[in-house]
Amino acid sequence: MPRWVPLESNPRALTALAHKLGIPPSLAFTDIISLDDWALDMLPRPVVAVLLLYPLTPALLAAHPSAPPTDAADTTAATAAASAVTAPPSGADAGASATGDAPWYLTQVVSNACGTIGVLHTGANAATAYGDAYSPVPGSFLASFMERTRSLGAGARGAALEAEESLEEIHATAAADGETAPPPPEEDVDTHFVAFVEGGGGVWECDGRKGRPVWRGRVRAGWIDGRT
């Protein structure tokens, strides 16, 4: 498995990366310094996604092993599932692997690529809940990659992403743009980025280590405002 240099959780560096990938300049990352109301009130609106960096403990690794490898049935199965269901199931339990109205998603194939994959998940899904003004910039890497992989399942998209040499270069630039010296690619890291996006009247967890996005529950429009 190829390995990239891990990204730092740095809003400035992540925003620069996002704009290079094709997320519109009207969007930017900022730190959530607390979950108290006063801190959430300080966030610019709209909040189209949350990118979380958290420690990968042995318990979490055991409970959620890496996504299964890509196979020939991936594209057909994923396309059939997406077309068979048009909305998250009513009353779906939090944590259900719901389909339908599911966000754009891909699995992580490249080690230490979770930061860039999280940024891609946030940018690819912003327009779903907040309108075309937040769509990827036409002709950008993200817009072009989404178009080329429209008919593919999550695993096939992840494999296609691995072959994108230009993305590896963009990622490497972002990794060198943090406030601290990046670790070497071969170093094992115990943290992981995951994106939470809005769609279908609720919040979805987009974690490239899992085989599909996970439905986390219904929320009112403007989920941070609803303190959910």
C-alpha atoms as a printed R data frame, in Angstrom:
    type eleno elety resid chain resno       x      y       z
1   ATOM     1    CA   MET     A     1   0.000  0.000   0.000
2   ATOM     2    CA   PRO     A     2   1.429  3.424  -0.914
3   ATOM     3    CA   ARG     A     3   2.001  5.849   1.956
4   ATOM     4    CA   TRP     A     4   1.717  9.625   1.992
5   ATOM     5    CA   VAL     A     5   2.941 12.115   4.574
6   ATOM     6    CA   PRO     A     6   0.203 12.733   7.211
7   ATOM     7    CA   LEU     A     7  -1.532 16.107   7.240
8   ATOM     8    CA   GLU     A     8  -1.588 18.446  10.212
9   ATOM     9    CA   SER     A     9  -4.975 19.559  11.565
10  ATOM    10    CA   ASN     A    10  -4.321 23.164  10.614
11  ATOM    11    CA   PRO     A    11  -7.189 25.320   9.261
12  ATOM    12    CA   ARG     A    12  -4.903 27.478   7.137
13  ATOM    13    CA   ALA     A    13  -3.185 24.514   5.478
14  ATOM    14    CA   LEU     A    14  -6.454 22.594   5.053
15  ATOM    15    CA   THR     A    15  -8.133 25.618   3.471
16  ATOM    16    CA   ALA     A    16  -5.269 26.049   1.008
17  ATOM    17    CA   LEU     A    17  -5.530 22.349   0.152
18  ATOM    18    CA   ALA     A    18  -9.302 22.596  -0.259
19  ATOM    19    CA   HIS     A    19  -9.034 25.489  -2.694
20  ATOM    20    CA   LYS     A    20  -6.354 23.717  -4.748
21  ATOM    21    CA   LEU     A    21  -8.652 20.695  -5.005
22  ATOM    22    CA   GLY     A    22 -11.582 22.796  -6.194
23  ATOM    23    CA   ILE     A    23 -13.648 23.682  -3.134
24  ATOM    24    CA   PRO     A    24 -14.977 27.212  -3.809
25  ATOM    25    CA   PRO     A    25 -13.111 30.118  -2.176
26  ATOM    26    CA   SER     A    26 -16.264 31.079  -0.241
27  ATOM    27    CA   LEU     A    27 -15.599 28.066   2.025
28  ATOM    28    CA   ALA     A    28 -12.772 27.760   4.537
29  ATOM    29    CA   PHE     A    29 -11.827 25.607   7.507
30  ATOM    30    CA   THR     A    30 -11.760 27.017  11.028
31  ATOM    31    CA   ASP     A    31 -11.063 25.495  14.434
32  ATOM    32    CA   ILE     A    32 -13.913 24.400  16.698
33  ATOM    33    CA   ILE     A    33 -12.313 25.256  20.014
34  ATOM    34    CA   SER     A    34 -15.180 23.993  22.185
35  ATOM    35    CA   LEU     A    35 -18.628 22.413  21.876
36  ATOM    36    CA   ASP     A    36 -20.087 24.986  24.264
37  ATOM    37    CA   ASP     A    37 -22.664 27.353  22.794
38  ATOM    38    CA   TRP     A    38 -20.373 30.390  22.973
39  ATOM    39    CA   ALA     A    39 -17.774 28.655  20.804
40  ATOM    40    CA   LEU     A    40 -20.274 27.318  18.282
41  ATOM    41    CA   ASP     A    41 -21.796 30.799  17.992
42  ATOM    42    CA   MET     A    42 -18.404 32.081  16.811
43  ATOM    43    CA   LEU     A    43 -18.296 29.803  13.776
44  ATOM    44    CA   PRO     A    44 -18.907 31.364  10.348
45  ATOM    45    CA   ARG     A    45 -22.132 30.232   8.689
46  ATOM    46    CA   PRO     A    46 -23.100 28.052   6.991
47  ATOM    47    CA   VAL     A    47 -21.219 25.129   8.501
48  ATOM    48    CA   VAL     A    48 -21.363 22.716   5.579
49  ATOM    49    CA   ALA     A    49 -19.261 19.959   7.159
50  ATOM    50    CA   VAL     A    50 -17.111 19.025  10.138
51  ATOM    51    CA   LEU     A    51 -13.660 17.477   9.679
52  ATOM    52    CA   LEU     A    52 -12.673 15.612  12.830
53  ATOM    53    CA   LEU     A    53  -9.189 14.407  13.761
54  ATOM    54    CA   TYR     A    54  -9.285 11.794  16.504
55  ATOM    55    CA   PRO     A    55  -6.988  9.140  18.014
56  ATOM    56    CA   LEU     A    56  -7.243  5.611  16.633
57  ATOM    57    CA   THR     A    57  -7.306  3.471  19.761
58  ATOM    58    CA   PRO     A    58  -6.971 -0.331  19.688
59  ATOM    59    CA   ALA     A    59 -10.663 -0.609  20.602
60  ATOM    60    CA   LEU     A    60 -11.711  1.544  17.653
61  ATOM    61    CA   LEU     A    61  -9.456 -0.351  15.285
62  ATOM    62    CA   ALA     A    62 -11.000 -3.626  16.419
63  ATOM    63    CA   ALA     A    63 -14.552 -2.313  16.120
64  ATOM    64    CA   HIS     A    64 -14.045 -0.689  12.709
65  ATOM    65    CA   PRO     A    65 -11.375 -2.459  10.671
66  ATOM    66    CA   SER     A    66 -10.226 -0.952   7.397
67  ATOM    67    CA   ALA     A    67 -12.594 -0.940   4.446
68  ATOM    68    CA   PRO     A    68 -12.703 -4.177   2.411
69  ATOM    69    CA   PRO     A    69 -10.550 -4.324  -0.716
70  ATOM    70    CA   THR     A    70 -12.007 -3.339  -4.063
71  ATOM    71    CA   ASP     A    71 -13.552 -6.200  -6.042
72  ATOM    72    CA   ALA     A    72 -15.258 -6.542  -9.394
73  ATOM    73    CA   ALA     A    73 -18.733 -6.432  -7.847
74  ATOM    74    CA   ASP     A    74 -18.130 -3.105  -6.136
75  ATOM    75    CA   THR     A    75 -19.360 -0.850  -8.927
76  ATOM    76    CA   THR     A    76 -22.497 -2.834  -9.698
77  ATOM    77    CA   ALA     A    77 -23.479 -3.368  -6.066
78  ATOM    78    CA   ALA     A    78 -22.986  0.245  -5.058
79  ATOM    79    CA   THR     A    79 -24.857  1.582  -8.082
80  ATOM    80    CA   ALA     A    80 -27.762 -0.799  -7.488
81  ATOM    81    CA   ALA     A    81 -27.990  0.136  -3.821
82  ATOM    82    CA   ALA     A    82 -27.981  3.842  -4.601
83  ATOM    83    CA   SER     A    83 -30.724  3.525  -7.199
84  ATOM    84    CA   ALA     A    84 -32.899  1.220  -5.110
85  ATOM    85    CA   VAL     A    85 -33.326  3.620  -2.201
86  ATOM    86    CA   THR     A    86 -33.942  7.338  -2.679
87  ATOM    87    CA   ALA     A    87 -33.914  8.519   0.953
88  ATOM    88    CA   PRO     A    88 -32.496  7.445   4.301
89  ATOM    89    CA   PRO     A    89 -34.906  4.963   5.895
90  ATOM    90    CA   SER     A    90 -37.492  6.626   8.092
91  ATOM    91    CA   GLY     A    91 -36.587  6.217  11.728
92  ATOM    92    CA   ALA     A    92 -33.149  4.896  10.872
93  ATOM    93    CA   ASP     A    93 -31.075  4.236  13.943
94  ATOM    94    CA   ALA     A    94 -27.954  6.287  14.456
95  ATOM    95    CA   GLY     A    95 -25.027  4.260  13.212
96  ATOM    96    CA   ALA     A    96 -27.003  2.451  10.538
97  ATOM    97    CA   SER     A    97 -25.210  1.876   7.248
98  ATOM    98    CA   ALA     A    98 -28.017  3.553   5.353
99  ATOM    99    CA   THR     A    99 -27.987  4.091   1.608
100 ATOM   100    CA   GLY     A   100 -30.154  6.329  -0.524
101 ATOM   101    CA   ASP     A   101 -29.551 10.086  -0.548
102 ATOM   102    CA   ALA     A   102 -26.140  8.880   0.538
103 ATOM   103    CA   PRO     A   103 -23.281 11.334   0.118
104 ATOM   104    CA   TRP     A   104 -20.571 11.106  -2.499
105 ATOM   105    CA   TYR     A   105 -18.025  8.785  -0.977
106 ATOM   106    CA   LEU     A   106 -14.841  6.817  -1.577
107 ATOM   107    CA   THR     A   107 -12.767  4.409   0.466
108 ATOM   108    CA   GLN     A   108  -9.193  5.095   1.545
109 ATOM   109    CA   VAL     A   109  -6.594  3.047  -0.305
110 ATOM   110    CA   VAL     A   110  -3.488  5.148   0.344
111 ATOM   111    CA   SER     A   111  -2.064  5.092   3.871
112 ATOM   112    CA   ASN     A   112  -2.059  8.515   5.599
113 ATOM   113    CA   ALA     A   113  -4.345  9.996   2.928
114 ATOM   114    CA   CYS     A   114  -7.255 10.409   5.350
115 ATOM   115    CA   GLY     A   115  -6.861 14.186   5.631
116 ATOM   116    CA   THR     A   116  -7.114 14.759   1.896
117 ATOM   117    CA   ILE     A   117  -9.933 12.235   1.591
118 ATOM   118    CA   GLY     A   118 -11.794 14.029   4.381
119 ATOM   119    CA   VAL     A   119 -11.385 17.338   2.531
120 ATOM   120    CA   LEU     A   120 -12.672 15.702  -0.661
121 ATOM   121    CA   HIS     A   121 -15.710 14.371   1.195
122 ATOM   122    CA   THR     A   122 -16.530 17.811   2.586
123 ATOM   123    CA   GLY     A   123 -16.166 19.546  -0.775
124 ATOM   124    CA   ALA     A   124 -18.004 16.924  -2.803
125 ATOM   125    CA   ASN     A   125 -21.094 17.049  -0.598
126 ATOM   126    CA   ALA     A   126 -21.442 20.715   0.387
127 ATOM   127    CA   ALA     A   127 -23.860 21.557  -2.430
128 ATOM   128    CA   THR     A   128 -26.246 18.743  -1.491
129 ATOM   129    CA   ALA     A   129 -27.627 20.608   1.503
130 ATOM   130    CA   TYR     A   130 -26.527 24.180   0.800
131 ATOM   131    CA   GLY     A   131 -26.971 24.718  -2.931
132 ATOM   132    CA   ASP     A   132 -24.975 24.958  -6.137
133 ATOM   133    CA   ALA     A   133 -22.998 27.968  -4.908
134 ATOM   134    CA   TYR     A   134 -20.955 25.441  -2.908
135 ATOM   135    CA   SER     A   135 -20.357 23.002  -5.765
136 ATOM   136    CA   PRO     A   136 -16.764 22.199  -6.728
137 ATOM   137    CA   VAL     A   137 -15.231 24.745  -9.079
138 ATOM   138    CA   PRO     A   138 -15.774 23.644 -12.719
139 ATOM   139    CA   GLY     A   139 -12.617 22.175 -14.232
140 ATOM   140    CA   SER     A   140 -10.974 21.652 -10.848
141 ATOM   141    CA   PHE     A   141  -9.460 18.380  -9.696
142 ATOM   142    CA   LEU     A   142 -12.497 17.534  -7.550
143 ATOM   143    CA   ALA     A   143 -15.087 18.418 -10.184
144 ATOM   144    CA   SER     A   144 -13.223 16.438 -12.850
145 ATOM   145    CA   PHE     A   145 -12.626 13.437 -10.601
146 ATOM   146    CA   MET     A   146 -16.294 13.315  -9.553
147 ATOM   147    CA   GLU     A   147 -17.354 13.383 -13.190
148 ATOM   148    CA   ARG     A   148 -14.910 10.647 -14.221
149 ATOM   149    CA   THR     A   149 -15.915  8.345 -11.353
150 ATOM   150    CA   ARG     A   150 -19.649  9.082 -11.309
151 ATOM   151    CA   SER     A   151 -20.634  5.508 -12.160
152 ATOM   152    CA   LEU     A   152 -18.102  3.838  -9.848
153 ATOM   153    CA   GLY     A   153 -18.610  2.450  -6.371
154 ATOM   154    CA   ALA     A   154 -16.688  3.653  -3.333
155 ATOM   155    CA   GLY     A   155 -13.899  1.077  -3.596
156 ATOM   156    CA   ALA     A   156 -13.321  1.681  -7.296
157 ATOM   157    CA   ARG     A   157 -13.210  5.423  -6.652
158 ATOM   158    CA   GLY     A   158 -10.581  4.868  -3.978
159 ATOM   159    CA   ALA     A   159  -8.496  2.818  -6.396
160 ATOM   160    CA   ALA     A   160  -8.860  5.528  -9.053
161 ATOM   161    CA   LEU     A   161  -7.741  8.162  -6.556
162 ATOM   162    CA   GLU     A   162  -4.560  6.181  -5.838
163 ATOM   163    CA   ALA     A   163  -3.576  6.556  -9.495
164 ATOM   164    CA   GLU     A   164  -3.870 10.361  -9.443
165 ATOM   165    CA   GLU     A   165  -0.250 11.526  -9.372
166 ATOM   166    CA   SER     A   166  -1.262 15.194  -9.349
167 ATOM   167    CA   LEU     A   167  -3.224 14.642  -6.135
168 ATOM   168    CA   GLU     A   168  -0.196 13.115  -4.425
169 ATOM   169    CA   GLU     A   169   1.758 16.264  -5.262
170 ATOM   170    CA   ILE     A   170  -1.026 18.523  -3.937
171 ATOM   171    CA   HIS     A   171  -1.206 16.458  -0.745
172 ATOM   172    CA   ALA     A   172   2.571 16.616  -0.237
173 ATOM   173    CA   THR     A   173   2.493 20.405  -0.527
174 ATOM   174    CA   ALA     A   174  -0.255 20.591   2.091
175 ATOM   175    CA   ALA     A   175   1.634 18.240   4.422
176 ATOM   176    CA   ALA     A   176   4.650 20.570   4.295
177 ATOM   177    CA   ASP     A   177   2.473 23.621   4.966
178 ATOM   178    CA   GLY     A   178   1.740 22.946   8.639
179 ATOM   179    CA   GLU     A   179   3.163 24.589  11.735
180 ATOM   180    CA   THR     A   180   5.198 21.529  12.720
181 ATOM   181    CA   ALA     A   181   7.613 19.330  10.793
182 ATOM   182    CA   PRO     A   182   5.685 16.474   9.156
183 ATOM   183    CA   PRO     A   183   6.611 12.902  10.071
184 ATOM   184    CA   PRO     A   184   8.086 10.660   7.363
185 ATOM   185    CA   PRO     A   185   5.593  8.664   5.286
186 ATOM   186    CA   GLU     A   186   6.738  5.352   6.777
187 ATOM   187    CA   GLU     A   187   5.984  6.432  10.338
188 ATOM   188    CA   ASP     A   188   2.875  4.850  11.848
189 ATOM   189    CA   VAL     A   189   0.431  7.495  13.097
190 ATOM   190    CA   ASP     A   190  -2.401  6.892  15.543
191 ATOM   191    CA   THR     A   191  -4.752  9.683  14.474
192 ATOM   192    CA   HIS     A   192  -7.350  9.743  11.710
193 ATOM   193    CA   PHE     A   193  -9.480 12.308   9.866
194 ATOM   194    CA   VAL     A   194 -13.193 11.696   9.277
195 ATOM   195    CA   ALA     A   195 -15.758 14.030   7.708
196 ATOM   196    CA   PHE     A   196 -19.361 14.615   8.782
197 ATOM   197    CA   VAL     A   197 -21.624 16.044   6.080
198 ATOM   198    CA   GLU     A   198 -25.280 16.994   5.813
199 ATOM   199    CA   GLY     A   199 -27.708 15.386   3.371
200 ATOM   200    CA   GLY     A   200 -31.135 13.805   3.187
201 ATOM   201    CA   GLY     A   201 -32.278 15.627   6.310
202 ATOM   202    CA   GLY     A   202 -29.501 14.292   8.484
203 ATOM   203    CA   VAL     A   203 -25.789 13.862   9.103
204 ATOM   204    CA   TRP     A   204 -23.568 11.246   7.491
205 ATOM   205    CA   GLU     A   205 -20.186 10.049   8.668
206 ATOM   206    CA   CYS     A   206 -17.719  9.724   5.773
207 ATOM   207    CA   ASP     A   207 -14.787  7.655   6.975
208 ATOM   208    CA   GLY     A   208 -12.638  6.225   4.210
209 ATOM   209    CA   ARG     A   209 -11.714  3.268   6.427
210 ATOM   210    CA   LYS     A   210 -15.291  1.998   6.274
211 ATOM   211    CA   GLY     A   211 -17.014  0.429   3.293
212 ATOM   212    CA   ARG     A   212 -19.748  3.053   3.009
213 ATOM   213    CA   PRO     A   213 -20.969  6.303   4.568
214 ATOM   214    CA   VAL     A   214 -22.782  5.882   7.886
215 ATOM   215    CA   TRP     A   215 -26.103  7.576   8.659
216 ATOM   216    CA   ARG     A   216 -25.796  9.310  12.036
217 ATOM   217    CA   GLY     A   217 -29.331 10.635  12.445
218 ATOM   218    CA   ARG     A   218 -31.756 13.337  11.421
219 ATOM   219    CA   VAL     A   219 -31.173 17.003  12.149
220 ATOM   220    CA   ARG     A   220 -32.857 20.291  11.422
221 ATOM   221    CA   ALA     A   221 -31.411 22.345   8.585
222 ATOM   222    CA   GLY     A   222 -28.287 24.075   9.811
223 ATOM   223    CA   TRP     A   223 -27.162 21.271  12.081
224 ATOM   224    CA   ILE     A   224 -24.627 23.235  14.128
225 ATOM   225    CA   ASP     A   225 -27.303 25.834  14.880
226 ATOM   226    CA   GLY     A   226 -29.473 22.980  16.121
227 ATOM   227    CA   ARG     A   227 -26.644 21.918  18.485
228 ATOM   228    CA   THR     A   228 -27.079 18.297  17.404
